[in-house]
Amino acid sequence: WLQDGGQPPAYYVLMAAATSWIDTSDLHEVRWMNGHAFIGDPSQVCNKNLIVHLPEREALPWRGTVLAVHLIRFLTLGLGAGTVWLTYVLARDLFPDRPGLALGAAALTAFNPMFIFVNASVNNDALAAFVGCLTLLLCVRLVRDGLQGPLPLWRYGLVGLIVGLFILTKLSGLGALILLACLLAWLSYRRRSLRPLLVGLPVVVGIAVLLSGWWFLRNWRLYGDPAALNIFVAIQGQRAGVPTLRDWLDEFGTFRWTYWGLFGAVNVMAPRWVYTFFDLLSLAGLIGLVIWIVRRRKTRNSLFVIRYSVWWIPALWVGILFVSVLRWTWIYFSFQGRLVFPDIAGISVLLMLGLQECASLATRVLRRQSPVIGHWSLVIGHWSFVIVLLIIATALPFVSIAPEYVYPEPLTLADVPAEARTEPVDVGGVARVVGWELEPQVVHPGDRSAHVDFVVYWEAVAPDGRDYIGFANLLGRGRQPVGKINRYPACGMVPTSLWEPGQVWRDPYRVPVAEGASAPSRLLVEVGLYDPEAGETLGTVHVGEAKLAPPEAAPPVAHPLAVDLADGIMLQGYDLEAGSPNRVGLPPEVRVAAGEVITLTLYWEVREAPSADYQVFVHLLGARPEPVAQGDGPPLAGDYPTTMWAPGEVIADPHPVALPADLPPGQYRLLVGMYDLATLARLARLDGAGDSVEIPNVLKVR
């Protein structure tokens, strides 16, 4: 809504006129925005709906706004059918002696899942694709016929009319003027006449400006920007920083996916193998196109020049569109393949040309082995991928899209799985948590897709008609937040104002872990409800924990020790931060002052998974056996208990030790080890040297 409010008006004016007879006064009720939808994040398990849908309001018979929306969708489908027809006509114009190519190109457009999705939606990209491809077709015919002789002015005027409509549909229509300028300059060069450039181009531009110029003038007077991009950026936000080549390469995956099929609000993916298929299809088509270009024989036959010398126009058009997308991505984070749909007809024709060239090349090889096999391989090679496209396009709405928008049904307490049930925990008197499912999970630092999955069961107790926000937090070191999700409960589809007492709602969560989270750590998982109007939390419930593993690269150990303890734990070494070490003599002497805090970092290597949660003791001893200071406590201050440790891990475990202010001068030593807090029994050294490890450094208190 906010984004399309900054778009040129043609599509919206046409659809408003087509639905003007429908009473849409209920728009404010139907358009219930989900303000917490996970836009642009296909990794999430739910909450992908931009609108809170009410099944009873959207059921047949359609009325009001719902009827208008469906009518617009049907009309938009008609635009899509027109674009498919334009693909066929364009292919016939470019390659009139290859009817199979035209059918195949039309199929590539018609069975493109993303193209179907766009044209089944209320989306101005559908009109942009139609008028963009119509512009391309008119340009091809303009150049083709212009090679044979002078063109009447009405031909240029017709192109200007369509370009003007294109500009009023999408700003990318401005690129059509660049395309026309290039083509008419080339035509003037080929015809040795300046008429196309000096007469035709002004006619095209003039009519396009007459049709669309008012919109730019309006924007300039209202906003000080002919395209109103300053207002769009102020509302939607601007890309942070200038994108680098690495950024564009990283985002090119999104560009490919959104050309073939990344649905919803760029948050519903097809199965991964589908994108692999489309990547291979595109690569084969590109290779085949290059082969076709290389194999073309130069000829002076005028018929060949007329028919085949304009095949490059669709390629030029997609190049202009791609550059415009890059420019747009420079301003706004939207590197999406659907933005080149104004040339989907040309792309499909060239792609089909390349695929047929690959199939023909394979056929020639097979015919040397067997003419029969070669014949059937040609037929299969030309049409097999079209059949696969048809199957994919037919299946994806049911396999990938529809399941993301299934309206959840309320449960009862009896429906909650027995293994998930727990003692109900009240949340502000509005609801209570009656169960949760949280399997043991290990996430790894630095993994961009790291997340924790779990399910919560909410029971409505006394809903008060207000829409509370469900939140899920991950707490890491020092109970600091390292992951957060805020959204309506029940997958973002059933706000609490719709709940009725006694209903139970299953609510799955996927909470991403922040890339900078300190590792390793225990991740505490908590959920609750938040009142956005009052700015208050109704209550928080602890539902379990997950594990954030140590980094793959083991930390460097300043002073190796390699002392094995019982229960699979080895003290690999240590590091000591205190005073100024005296490098003369071994071991080094560390000078400290009374009242100072020293930090001893112990490096524990896990040989076998420990069977209990152990405490670490760090004792500072003088001449007597009793410690004069100590830094006892669980590893990492309790943020990573030993029962979470796994074989192969190395844990850097700092322990601060505060020296008493009245500590007498002299030499002191540090003893470390582990013990069971329940029994106070220490872990023995496997070398039989007792149950503690003495740190080689000597502390000298001044």
N, C-alpha and C positions, 0 to 999 in steps of 0.2 A: 504493500500500500504506500509506504513512505517512498520506496524506490521508484515505483511506477508513477508516482505523482510528479516526478521530474522528467518524465519521458515526453516526447512529442505527442500530439493529441489525436492523430488520424484514426488509429485503431479504436480508441475509446469513444471518439465522436461517432464513428460508424456503428459500434455496438450499442451505444446509448440510443441512437436513432432506431435501431432494430428492436430494442426492448422498451421503447418509450410508452407503449400501450400497457405495460405491466406495472401494477402498483408495487413499488419497492420501498414503501414507507417502513417496512420491518427490517431494513438493512442494519440498523444499529443493534438489533437483537440477533440476527443471523451472523453478523460479523463480530463474533466474540473472539478476540485475538488471544492466542496463547503467547503471552509476553516472555516466556522462558523456554521457547522451543530451541532445540539444538540445531540451529541453522548452520549449514556448511560442515557438519560433523557426522559423517556416515558411520563412524565407529561406535556410536551410541546404540543401546539396545532398544530404546523407545523414545517417546516425547519428540517426535519428528513432525507433528501436526502444527501448522501455523494457526489453525482455527480450532476452537473447541466446538466439535460437532455434536449436535443433538439428533440422534437417529429419528425420533418421532417427528421432528421439524423437517427433516430432509427426506422423509418417506413419500412415496406416491400417494395421492396425486400431488405434483409439485405446485406450489403457490408462491406468489410474491417474489422476493429476492431469489429464492431457490429456483423458481421457474426461470427467472431472467438469467441466472448463472448457467443453467443447463442449455438454454437457448443459445447463449453466446458460445458455449462450448461446441454445440452442433455447427454453428456458423463458422467457427474457427476450424473445425474439421473440414468444412468445405474449402477453406483457403488451403489447407494441407493437400486436399485432393487436386486443387488447381496447381500447386507446386509440383506434384508428381507428374501431372500432364505436361507442364512446362519442361520437366526433365526429359520426357519422351520426345517432345517437339525439338528441343535443343539438340539432342543426339541425332535426330533425323536430319536436322539442318547441317550439322557439322559432318556427319558421315551418312549420307543418304543411301549408300549401297550396303549398309550394315544394319538391317532391321533388328537383328538379334541384339546388337549393342544397345539400341534404344530401349528395348524391353528390359534388358539387364540393368541399365542405368536407372530406369524408372523404378525397378524393384529395389535397387540399393537405396533410393530415396524413400520409397514407401515403407520398407521394412527396417529402416533405421529406428531403433527403439526410442532414442531421444527425440527424433523428429515426431514420432507418433505421440509421445508424451507432451511435447510442446503444443502440438495441434489439438490435443484433447483437453487443453487447459484454457483458462482465460489469460492469454499471453500475447503481447504485441509482436513477439518474435515470429509468430505465424504469418502476420501480414507483412512483416519485414522480409521474410523468406520468399513470399509470393511476389512482392513487387521487386525485390532484389533480383530474383531469377527472371522475372519478366523484363527487367532492365537489361540483363545479360543477353537474353534472346534478341531483344530489339537492337542491341549493339552489334551482335553477330550479323544480323540481317542488314544492318546499316552499312557495315564494312563490306560484307559480301556483295551487296547490290551496288555499293559505291565503287567497287573495283571495276564494275562493268560500265558505269556512266554516271553523269550528274544526277543527284537526287532532288526531288521536289522538297520545298520547305516544310510541307506538312509532315514529312517523315521525321525531320528534326524536331518539329513541334510536338509530335507524339512522344518522342523520347523525353523531351523536356517535361511534359505532363506527368509521365510515370516517375521520372526522377524527383519531381516536386512532391508527389505523393510519398515516395520513398523517404525523402528528407523529413516529411511530416510524420513519418512512422517511427523512424530510428535515426539517431545522429550519424550512424554509419552510412546513411544515404549520401552524405557529403562526399564520401569516397567515390560515388558514382560519377561525380563531376570530374574527379581526377582521371578516372577510367575513360570518360568521354574525351577529355583533352588529349590523352595519349593516343587514343584510337583515331581521332580526327586529324591529329598531327601526322600520324603514320599514313592515313589515307591520303592526305594532301601530298605527302612525299611520294607515295606509289602512283598517284594519278598525275603528278607534276602540275597540281592545281591547288591554289590556296583557298578555293571556295569552301571545302569542308571545314577548314580551320577558322577562316575569317567570317564566314556567313553561318555555317551550321552550328558552330560552338556558341556564338552569341545568342542564336535562337534558342538552343537548348537551355543555356544558363538563364536567359531572360524569362522564359516561361516557368522554369523551376523556381526562380526568385519570386515571380508574381504569385505563384501558388503557395509558397512556404515562407516567403520573407516576412510576412506579418508576424509570424510566431517569434522570429528572432528579434524583430523590432520591439515587440511586447516585452520580451525578456530583458532586453537592454534597457528599456525605460523603467521597468519594475525593479530589476536586480543589478543593473550595471554590467551584465554579462549576457551576450546574445544567446548563449546556450544554457544559461542559468546553472552552469556547473558549480558556481560558487555557492549557491544555495543547496544544491544536491550534496556537495561535500560537507557543508556545515551541518546538514541533517544526518547523513549516513556515515560521516567520518572519512578521513583521508588516510591513504596508505602511509605507514610510518617508515620514513626513509626512502631513499632511491633504490629500486630493485636492481640487483646485480645479475650478471649472466647466470650465476649459480642459482639465484632465486628463480629465474625463469625456467631453468632446466629442472629444478625441483618441482615447479608447478606445472610443467608440461604434462605430467601424468593426469592432473585434473583437467587440462585442456583436452586430452584425448578422451578421457572418460565422459566429459560433458558433451562431446560431439556424438558419441555412440550411446550413452545411457547412464547418467547419474541423476536420479530422479528426486522428487520432492523439492525441498528447499536446499538442494545440493547435499542431501543427507541420506539418500536411499540408494544403496549400491546394488548392482547385479552380482551374481557369483563371480569370483575372480577369474574363472576360466573363460567367461564371456569376454572380458577385456583382453585376455591373451588371444582369443580367436580374432577379435577386431584388430589387434596390433599386427598379427600375422597377415590378416586380410589386407590391411593398409600397406604393409611392407611389400607384399607380393604385388599389389597394384602399382606401387611406386616403382619397383624394379621393372615390372613389365612395361610401364610407360616409358622409362628410360630406354629400354631395349627397342621399343617401337620408334622412338625418336631417332636412335642411332641407325636403325634399319631403313629408315625412310630414304628412298632414292631421290636424288635431285632430278627434277624434270622441268622442261620448259612448256609442257602441255598446259594451255590456259585453263582447261577444265580442272586439272589437278590443283592449280593455284587458287581457283575460285573455291573449290570444295575444301581443300585441306590447309590453306595458308592461314586460316583463322582459328585453328584448334587451340592456339595459345591464348586466346582472349579469356577463356575461363580461368586459365592459370594466372594470368595477370590480375584478374579480378580477385581471386582468392589471396594473392599476394598483397594487394591493397588492403583487403579486409583484415588480413593477419597483422599487418603493420598497424592498422587502426586499433586492433585489439591490444597489441603491445603498448601503444600509446595510452589507451584507457587503463591498462594494468599499471602503468606508471603512476596514475593518479589514484586508482581505486583497486582494491583487491578483488579482481573478477576476471581471471584468465580462463575463460570458458569457451569450449568449442562451439556451443550453440550460437555464439556471436558471429560465426562465419556461415550460418545457414542462408543468408542472402545469396550465397553462391553454392548452395547444396546441389543444385542441378548440375552446375559445371563440375563440381568435385565428383559427383556420381558418374558423370560421363567419362571423365579422365580416369577415374579409378576402375571403371568397368573396361575401358580400353586396355589398361595395363593388365588386368586379370585375364582378359581374353588373349592378350599377347602371350602371357605365361602359359595359359592352357594350350595355345597353338604350338608353342615351342615344345612343350612336353609331348604333344601329339605327334609332332614330326619325329621326335626321338623314338616313340613307341611304334610308329608305323614301319620303322626299319626292322622291327622285330616281328610285327604282325599287323597287316592292314586292318583286320577286324578290330583288334584291340585298339588300334590308333583311332578308328572311327568313333567307337563308343567312348573312348577316353576324352575325345573332343566334346562330345555331347555332355558327358558327366562333368568334365572340367568347367564348361561354360555355365552350368546351372546348379551344380551341387551346393556351392556356397550361397546361392540365392535361396535354395530350399532350407539350408541351415539358418539363414537370416530370418526366413518366415517362421520357422519353429521358435527361434529365440524371441522374436517380436511378439509372437502369440503367447508364449509361456510367461514372459517376465511380468506382465500385469498381475498374474495370479501367484507367481512364485516369489517375486521380490517386492512389488509395490503394495498390493492389497493387504498382505499380512501386517504391514507397518501401521495400518490405519483401522484395524479391527477394534471396534468399541468393546471395552472389557465388560464382562458381566459380573455383578456383585456376587460374593460368596457368602457362606454362613460359617460359623465357627467349626462346624463339623467338616467343612471342606478344607480346612487348613491341615496340611500333612502332619501326621503325628510327630515325625522327627523335627518339624519346624516349630511346634507349639512351645510356648513358654508361659511363665506367669505373667498375666497382663500388666503392662506398665502404662499408667495414665499420662496423657499429654494434654495438659491444660483443661481437662474436663470435656474437651471437644471430641477427642478420640483416644484410643489406647492401642499400643502395639501388642498384638497377641501372638506373634511368632516371627521368626526370621530364618532364612537359609543363607549360611555363609560357609562355603567349603574352604578348607585350607588352601591358601594361595600365596605364591611367591612372585613378587615383581622385582624387576632389575633396574637399577639406576641408569639413566641415560637412554632408556628405551622410550621413544616418543609415544608408543602405544601402551605404555604401562598403565594398568588400571586394576581396580578391585571390583569384582562382581558380587552382588548379593541381592536378596529378595526380602522385603518387609511386608508383613500382613497388618493392615490397619483395620480396626473396628470402629465404626462411627458410634459414638456414645450420645452426645448431645450437640449435633451440628447447629450452628446459630445463623446460617445463611451467609456467612462471610467466607471469602476465598483466602484460605491460608496457604502459605508456600511450604511445601515439603523440602527439607534440606537433608543432605548427607555429607558428613565431613570425615576426612582422614586426618588423624593427628599423629605426627611423627615425634622426633626428638623434642623433649621438653614440652610435649603436648601442643606443639605448634602446628597450625593447619598446613598440610601438604597436598590437599585435594579437597575439592568442594563441588557440590551440585545443588542448584536451587531450581525447583520446578513445582508445578502442580502435582499432587499425588496421583496414583493410578495411571502412571505413564503419561502424565500431562493431559489426559483426556477427560478426567472426571474431577473438576475442582470440588473443594469441600462444600461449597454452597449447594451442590447437587446431592450430597450424601443424605441418607436417611438412617435413623437409629437402627442398630443391629446389623447393618450391612458390613461385610468384610471385603476389603479391596487388596488384591495382590499387586505389589508395587516393586518391580525389578529396578535395580540401580547399577550403573557402571560409572564409577568415580575415577577419573584419571589422576595419576600421581604426578605432581609437579616435577619438571626435569631437574630442578635444583635442590630437591629434597635430600637432606643429609642421610647417608647410608653407611652402615646398615642401621635398621631401626624396626621396632615393632610399630605397626600402624593400627591405631585404635579407630574403630569404625563406630560412628554415632549418627543417629537420625533424630529428627524432630519436626515441629511445625513452627512457622514464623508468621507473625501478624504484620504485614507490610504497612498497614495504616497506622498502627500504634508503634511500630518499630521495636516490637518485643518478641522474645522467644517464649512460646507456650510451654515448652518442655523438651528435654533431650534424653534420648535412650541409647545406652551403650549396647550394641548388638554383636560385638565380636572383634576380632583382630586379624590382620594379615601381616605378611613379612616383606620388608624391603631389604633385599639381599645386599651384601657388601659389593663394592665395585669389582669388576673382573680383574683389574690390575691390582695386585697386592701392594700395600703401602710399603715404602722403603723402611728398613729397620736400621736405626743408627748403631745399636749395640747388640749383636746377636748373642743368644744364650743357648737355645735349643735344649730346653729341659722338659722331659716328658712327665706329665702328671697322670694320675689315674683317670678313668672314664673318658679316655680319648682326647685329652686336652694337652697341648704342648705350649710352653712359654717360649715363643720364638725369639724374643728379644725385648728391648726397652729403649726409651728415650727419656732424658731428664732435662727439664727446663728449670734452671735455678742458678743464680750467682754467675761467677766467671770461672770456668774450669782452668786449672793449672795443668798445662800440657806436659810438665816435667814429671816423670815417674809414671809407673803403671800399678794399679789403675789410676786414672786422673782424679785429682782432688777437686771437689766442688766447694767453693766458699759461699756461705750464705750468712744471713743475719737473722737474729731472733725476731719473731713477728712476721717474717717473710712467708709467702706461700710458694711452695715448689709444686711442680706438676710432673708426675711420673706417668708416662704413657707405656702401657704394657701391650705387647703384640701377641695375641693368642692365635695359635693355629689349631684347627679342628681336625683330628685324625678320625674320630668316630663321633656320632651324634651323642651328646651328653644325655644322661638319663634323668637329671634333676636340675633345678635352678640353683646355681651356686652363687655365693657371694665372694668378692675379692677382698683380701686383706692386704693393706699396705702399712707396715709398722716401722716407725723410726725408733731405733734403740741406741742407747748410750752404753755406759759400762754395765748397767743393770739389765736383766732380762725383760723387765717390764717396759712397754713402749711409752715414750714420752710424747709422741704424736702419732696420729694414724689417719688413714684415708680409706677406711673400709666402705664397702657398698657394692651393689650389683654392677655388673658390666654396663658401661655407658649409662650410668645413673638409673638403671632399670629400664632403659629404652630398648635394650636388645638382650633379653634373658637367655641363659645358656640352653634352655630347651628348644630355642629357635635355631641354634647353631647347626650347620650342616657340614659334613666332611669336605675338606678342601678350602674352607673359608679362613681368612686371616682378618682378625678384628683388632683395630687400634682402639685401645681402651684407656683414656686419660683418667688419672686420679689425682686431684689436688690434695696436698697435705699442708695444713696451716701450722707453722712452727709457733710454739708458745712465745709470748713476748718476753717471758722471764727465763727462757731456755739458757742454761749456763754455756759459756764457751767450751769448745772441745770438739772431739771427733765423734761422728754418729754414722750408723749404717742403716740400710733399708732392707727389710725382709718382706717378701710378697708370697702370695699363694692363694688358694681357694678353699672354701669350706661350705658345708651344707648348713644353712641357717636353722633348719629344724632340729638337727642333732648336734650342731657345732663341730662335727667331725671334719677334719681337714682332708684334702686330697693328697695322698702320698705321692712322693716322687718315685718313678719306676726304677731309678738307679739305686734305690735304697738309701739315699742320703737325707732322709727325713721327710718333712711335710711342708717345707718352705724353701724359697730361693732367695739367696742374698744377692743384692745388686752390687756389682763390683765397685761402683763409685763410692768414695768416702766423702761424707759431708762434714765440712769444717765450719763450725759456728764461730763467728768472730765475737 
